[in-house]
Amino acid sequence: MLGNKEIFDRIRSAFADAGISPPDGELTLETNYAHLICSDRRAADLAIALGKRFGLEVPVGDVDGYETVGELVSYFVERLDG
């Protein structure tokens, strides 16, 4: 079972893999990423990168369904525990 910190680290790496970063360059649990994903392509890139980091399929709709990185952490906690 992955802890929240490891999940966050994988999410941070997936954002970097997808070329998505906040203007200040620091991704935190409070970062609202919804405005950073301004196209379907970027959402798809992030979903693919997250899928690779976690070894599972991540639907684009799931990526679009959240606004903050903290919400994504919770999403993966639930997916990996369930």
C-alpha positions as CSV (number, residue, x, y, z in Angstrom):
1,M,0.0,0.0,0.0
2,L,1.3,3.4,-0.9
3,G,1.3,6.3,1.6
4,N,0.0,9.7,0.8
5,K,3.5,11.1,0.4
6,E,4.5,8.5,-2.2
7,I,1.2,9.0,-4.0
8,F,1.8,12.8,-4.0
9,D,5.3,12.3,-5.3
10,R,4.1,10.1,-8.2
11,I,1.4,12.7,-9.0
12,R,4.0,15.4,-9.0
13,S,6.2,13.3,-11.4
14,A,3.2,12.7,-13.7
15,F,2.5,16.4,-13.9
16,A,6.2,17.0,-14.9
17,D,6.0,14.1,-17.4
18,A,2.9,15.8,-19.0
19,G,4.6,19.2,-19.1
20,I,2.1,20.7,-16.7
21,S,3.3,23.0,-13.9
22,P,1.8,25.9,-12.0
23,P,3.1,29.4,-12.7
24,D,5.2,29.5,-9.6
25,G,6.6,26.1,-10.4
26,E,5.6,24.5,-7.1
27,L,3.0,21.8,-7.0
28,T,1.3,21.4,-3.6
29,L,-1.7,19.6,-2.3
30,E,-3.6,22.9,-2.5
31,T,-2.6,23.5,-6.1
32,N,-5.7,24.0,-8.2
33,Y,-4.7,22.4,-11.5
34,A,-8.1,22.7,-13.3
35,H,-7.0,26.0,-14.9
36,L,-3.6,24.4,-15.9
37,I,-5.4,21.8,-18.0
38,C,-7.0,24.1,-20.6
39,S,-7.5,21.5,-23.3
40,D,-8.6,17.9,-23.8
41,R,-5.1,17.1,-25.0
42,R,-3.5,18.2,-21.8
43,A,-6.0,16.3,-19.7
44,A,-5.3,13.2,-21.8
45,D,-1.5,13.7,-21.4
46,L,-1.9,13.9,-17.7
47,A,-4.2,10.9,-17.5
48,I,-1.6,8.9,-19.5
49,A,1.2,10.1,-17.3
50,L,-0.7,9.2,-14.1
51,G,-1.6,5.8,-15.5
52,K,2.1,5.1,-16.2
53,R,3.2,6.3,-12.7
54,F,0.5,4.1,-11.0
55,G,0.4,1.2,-13.4
56,L,-3.3,1.5,-14.0
57,E,-5.7,3.0,-16.5
58,V,-6.8,6.5,-15.5
59,P,-9.8,7.8,-17.5
60,V,-9.6,11.4,-18.7
61,G,-12.9,12.1,-17.1
62,D,-11.4,11.2,-13.7
63,V,-8.6,13.8,-14.2
64,D,-11.2,16.4,-15.3
65,G,-13.4,15.6,-12.3
66,Y,-11.1,17.1,-9.7
67,E,-9.6,20.5,-9.2
68,T,-6.8,20.2,-6.6
69,V,-3.9,17.9,-6.3
70,G,-5.1,16.9,-2.9
71,E,-8.3,15.6,-4.5
72,L,-6.2,13.6,-6.9
73,V,-4.3,12.1,-3.9
74,S,-7.6,11.1,-2.3
75,Y,-8.7,9.6,-5.7
76,F,-5.6,7.4,-5.9
77,V,-5.8,6.4,-2.2
78,E,-9.3,5.1,-2.9
79,R,-8.4,3.4,-6.2
80,L,-5.3,1.7,-4.8
81,D,-7.0,0.6,-1.6
82,G,-10.1,-0.7,-3.3
